Amino acid sequence: MKLRNTTVAALALAMTLTSSLAFAQQGRGQMGRFADMDANGDGQLSRQELLDSAESVFYAMDADSDGKLTLEEYMSVRMGQQQGNNGAMQAARQADKEARFQPMDADGDELVSLAEFTDAAAARFDAADSDGNGRLMRPEWGNGGF
């Protein structure tokens, strides 16, 4: 009985810690993602930092590890803040995300390769880099729709 109680207590603690970590990550939002991608901590995102992050996101989405994303794989992984009571805003963000899939599919095969995914990330970076200095500051990041 004592072993069972110890096991139950350990499981409860593990669940609490796991949910607390998930809650903390979910609450980081857009600026938390910016800080995570800023590998050298200089308060700016270089093109390479963004592309490195995009590659990691691609692999997180590629559920079957075949090197290509289906629309289902792309839509099933939500990066960023996962909680909130504004269902309409979350639905709009998911619709915006879905609308980005087809333009990424440069060869029209209804799949997005790593190259297509990172090319799209590079294009978004270039569009957001309003001063053309090759780095995104936080306001540019926010205006870029990342």
KEFI-704703 format. One record per atom (N, C-alpha, C): residue in one letter; x negated, y negated, z negated. Coordinates in pm, whole numbers, padded with zeros to 5 digits, always signed. Layout:
# KEFI-704703
AXYZ/...
END
This chain:
# KEFI-704703
M-00082+00120+00000/M+00000+00000+00000/M-00087-00127+00000/K-00197-00121-00078/K-00285-00236-00085/K-00347-00265+00052/L-00387-00160+00125/L-00444-00178+00258/L-00342-00240+00352/R-00218-00196+00341/R-00111-00252+00427/R-00091-00400+00399/N-00088-00437+00272/N-00071-00579+00236/N-00189-00662+00284/T-00309-00608+00275/T-00428-00678+00322/T-00421-00697+00473/T-00378-00593+00545/T-00366-00601+00691/T-00262-00704+00732/V-00147-00703+00664/V-00041-00799+00694/V-00091-00941+00667/A-00161-00962+00559/A-00213-01094+00525/A-00316-01139+00630/A-00402-01048+00672/A-00503-01083+00773/A-00436-01119+00906/L-00335-01044+00945/L-00262-01075+01068/L-00192-01211+01059/A-00133-01238+00946/A-00065-01367+00927/A-00163-01482+00936/L-00281-01465+00875/L-00384-01569+00882/L-00431-01588+01026/A-00455-01479+01097/A-00499-01489+01237/A-00396-01559+01323/M-00269-01528+01302/M-00163-01593+01379/M-00156-01741+01348/T-00172-01777+01223/T-00169-01917+01184/T-00285-01994+01247/L-00405-01937+01241/L-00521-02004+01299/L-00507-02017+01450/T-00459-01912+01515/T-00442-01915+01660/T-00340-02019+01700/S-00227-02024+01631/S-00125-02122+01668/S-00171-02263+01636/S-00248-02282+01531/S-00301-02415+01500/S-00397-02462+01607/L-00484-02372+01655/L-00577-02407+01761/L-00501-02442+01888/A-00402-02361+01923/A-00323-02388+02043/A-00251-02522+02031/F-00195-02550+01913/F-00126-02676+01891/F-00223-02794+01906/A-00344-02780+01852/A-00442-02887+01862/A-00482-02911+02007/Q-00501-02804+02084/Q-00538-02821+02223/Q-00425-02882+02304/Q-00302-02841+02276/Q-00189-02893+02350/Q-00172-03042+02329/G-00202-03089+02211/G-00183-03228+02179/G-00292-03320+02232/R-00394-03264+02296/R-00505-03344+02343/R-00465-03432+02459/G-00375-03387+02543/G-00324-03468+02652/G-00430-03508+02753/Q-00396-03608+02831/Q-00479-03651+02943/Q-00618-03698+02899/M-00625-03777+02794/M-00754-03829+02750/M-00840-03718+02689/G-00777-03619+02629/G-00852-03504+02577/G-00915-03426+02690/R-00842-03410+02800/R-00898-03341+02917/R-01014-03421+02975/F-01000-03552+02978/F-01109-03638+03027/F-01235-03611+02946/A-01222-03613+02814/A-01337-03591+02726/A-01396-03451+02746/D-01311-03352+02766/D-01359-03216+02789/D-01442-03206+02917/M-01402-03278+03020/M-01471-03272+03148/M-01598-03356+03148/D-01606-03455+03062/D-01722-03544+03054/D-01838-03470+02987/A-01903-03384+03066/A-02004-03292+03013/A-02120-03362+02943/N-02162-03477+02993/N-02276-03546+02931/N-02234-03651+02828/G-02103-03667+02808/G-02054-03756+02703/G-02078-03903+02725/D-02092-03946+02851/D-02121-04087+02877/D-01995-04172+02895/G-01878-04113+02877/G-01753-04190+02890/G-01708-04210+03033/Q-01772-04142+03126/Q-01738-04150+03267/Q-01737-04008+03324/L-01664-03989+03433/L-01668-03860+03502/L-01740-03876+03634/S-01845-03799+03652/S-01910-03795+03782/S-01829-03702+03872/R-01854-03713+04000/R-01788-03624+04095/R-01819-03478+04061/Q-01944-03450+04025/Q-01983-03313+03994/Q-01914-03262+03868/E-01899-03347+03767/E-01827-03305+03646/E-01683-03267+03680/L-01620-03347+03765/L-01484-03317+03806/L-01478-03187+03885/L-01571-03168+03977/L-01570-03046+04058/L-01600-02922+03975/D-01689-02934+03878/D-01716-02821+03788/D-01590-02784+03711/S-01519-02885+03664/S-01394-02860+03592/S-01289-02798+03685/A-01280-02850+03807/A-01183-02796+03903/A-01211-02649+03930/E-01337-02613+03939/E-01372-02473+03962/E-01327-02386+03844/S-01347-02434+03723/S-01302-02359+03605/S-01150-02344+03604/V-01080-02450+03640/V-00933-02444+03646/V-00889-02343+03751/F-00956-02344+03868/F-00922-02250+03974/F-00930-02106+03921/Y-01041-02073+03855/Y-01059-01937+03806/Y-00958-01903+03696/A-00918-02001+03618/A-00814-01977+03516/A-00681-01945+03583/M-00655-02006+03696/M-00528-01984+03767/M-00527-01855+03849/D-00643-01811+03895/D-00653-01695+03985/D-00633-01566+03906/A-00508-01534+03877/A-00474-01423+03788/A-00524-01288+03837/D-00524-01266+03967/D-00569-01136+04019/D-00715-01137+04065/S-00784-01247+04043/S-00927-01262+04073/S-00961-01226+04217/D-00873-01263+04310/D-00901-01234+04451/D-00963-01353+04525/G-00988-01463+04452/G-01051-01579+04513/G-00955-01670+04587/K-00826-01645+04573/K-00725-01730+04637/K-00608-01746+04541/L-00546-01863+04548/L-00429-01890+04464/L-00302-01879+04547/T-00206-01805+04493/T-00071-01810+04548/T+00000-01927+04481/L+00112-01967+04536/L+00190-02072+04472/L+00231-02028+04331/E+00266-01902+04316/E+00306-01851+04185/E+00192-01862+04084/E+00071-01824+04124/E-00044-01836+04033/E-00068-01983+03998/Y-00062-02067+04098/Y-00087-02210+04078/Y+00014-02270+03981/M+00139-02234+03996/M+00243-02291+03911/M+00249-02229+03772/S+00197-02108+03756/S+00213-02038+03628/S+00119-02091+03519/V+00013-02157+03557/V-00081-02211+03458/V-00059-02360+03447/R-00023-02403+03328/R-00005-02546+03304/R-00123-02595+03225/M-00196-02687+03282/M-00309-02747+03214/M-00258-02874+03144/G-00314-02905+03031/G-00273-03028+02963/G-00168-03004+02858/Q-00108-03111+02818/Q-00014-03111+02707/Q+00104-03021+02737/Q+00138-02935+02643/Q+00241-02834+02664/Q+00364-02853+02578/Q+00371-02956+02503/Q+00487-02971+02418/Q+00545-03109+02435/G+00660-03124+02384/G+00729-03251+02395/G+00876-03225+02417/N+00952-03326+02397/N+01096-03311+02408/N+01152-03368+02536/N+01067-03417+02623/N+01114-03478+02746/N+01110-03376+02859/G+01214-03295+02865/G+01223-03191+02967/G+01224-03246+03108/A+01285-03362+03126/A+01291-03422+03260/A+01151-03462+03306/M+01068-03516+03217/M+00932-03554+03254/M+00850-03430+03286/Q+00863-03325+03206/Q+00789-03203+03232/Q+00831-03142+03366/A+00960-03143+03395/A+01009-03091+03523/A+00955-03174+03640/A+00949-03305+03622/A+00896-03392+03727/A+00748-03364+03751/R+00673-03341+03644/R+00530-03311+03659/R+00510-03178+03729/Q+00594-03081+03697/Q+00584-02951+03765/Q+00620-02967+03913/A+00720-03049+03944/A+00758-03073+04084/A+00643-03142+04159/D+00579-03239+04094/D+00463-03307+04154/D+00351-03207+04180/K+00329-03118+04084/K+00225-03017+04099/K+00258-02926+04217/E+00382-02882+04226/E+00421-02793+04336/E+00401-02862+04471/A+00431-02991+04476/A+00416-03066+04601/A+00270-03078+04643/R+00174-03062+04552/R+00032-03070+04586/R-00021-02940+04647/F+00052-02830+04631/F+00000-02701+04677/F-00014-02695+04829/Q+00091-02724+04901/Q+00089-02710+05047/Q-00018-02798+05112/P-00035-02923+05073/P-00142-03003+05133/P-00283-02949+05106/M-00302-02876+04995/M-00433-02815+04968/M-00462-02700+05063/D-00357-02636+05112/D-00371-02518+05198/D-00409-02560+05339/A-00536-02594+05358/A-00583-02652+05484/A-00568-02557+05603/D-00582-02426+05580/D-00572-02333+05692/D-00431-02276+05712/G-00336-02318+05629/G-00196-02280+05647/G-00164-02134+05620/D-00247-02064+05543/D-00221-01922+05516/D-00136-01899+05391/E-00083-02005+05334/E+00000-02002+05213/E-00077-01956+05089/L-00209-01969+05096/L-00299-01940+04985/L-00398-02054+04976/V-00448-02082+04857/V-00548-02187+04839/V-00677-02123+04789/S-00782-02137+04869/S-00913-02084+04833/S-00982-02180+04736/L-01092-02134+04679/L-01171-02221+04591/L-01217-02344+04668/A-01263-02326+04791/A-01310-02440+04871/A-01197-02540+04894/E-01078-02491+04927/E-00964-02581+04949/E-00928-02653+04820/F-00933-02581+04708/F-00898-02639+04578/F-00997-02749+04539/T-01127-02721+04555/T-01226-02821+04516/T-01231-02936+04617/D-01202-02909+04744/D-01193-03018+04842/D-01081-03115+04804/A-00968-03060+04759/A-00855-03145+04716/A-00894-03225+04592/A-00965-03162+04499/A-01010-03234+04379/A-01106-03347+04417/A-01196-03320+04512/A-01291-03423+04557/A-01216-03539+04623/A-01113-03508+04702/A-01035-03614+04767/A-00961-03699+04663/R-00908-03635+04560/R-00840-03710+04454/R-00941-03797+04378/F-01060-03742+04355/F-01165-03820+04290/F-01196-03945+04373/D-01219-03926+04502/D-01254-04038+04590/D-01144-04143+04593/A-01018-04098+04596/A-00906-04192+04597/A-00895-04269+04466/A-00931-04204+04355/A-00921-04270+04224/A-01039-04363+04196/D-01152-04341+04262/D-01274-04419+04237/D-01261-04558+04300/S-01183-04643+04235/S-01144-04772+04293/S-01262-04866+04318/D-01368-04856+04239/D-01482-04944+04260/D-01593-04878+04343/G-01572-04753+04383/G-01665-04685+04471/G-01802-04656+04412/N-01811-04649+04279/N-01942-04627+04218/N-01975-04479+04195/G-01886-04389+04238/G-01913-04247+04223/G-01887-04193+04085/R-01821-04273+04002/R-01786-04232+03865/R-01646-04280+03834/L-01574-04200+03757/L-01440-04243+03715/L-01445-04286+03569/M-01399-04407+03546/M-01379-04454+03410/M-01238-04411+03369/R-01205-04421+03242/R-01073-04375+03195/R-00955-04440+03269/P-00958-04571+03296/P-00844-04629+03369/P-00831-04571+03511/E-00944-04549+03577/E-00938-04489+03711/E-00884-04348+03704/W-00926-04276+03602/W-00879-04138+03581/W-00727-04138+03566/G-00677-04226+03482/G-00532-04233+03460/G-00457-04273+03584/N-00512-04366+03660/N-00447-04412+03783/N-00456-04310+03896/G-00548-04215+03883/G-00566-04114+03987/G-00468-03998+03977/G-00386-03999+03876/G-00285-03895+03861/G-00340-03759+03820/F-00455-03760+03755/F-00514-03633+03713/F-00443-03579+03591/
END
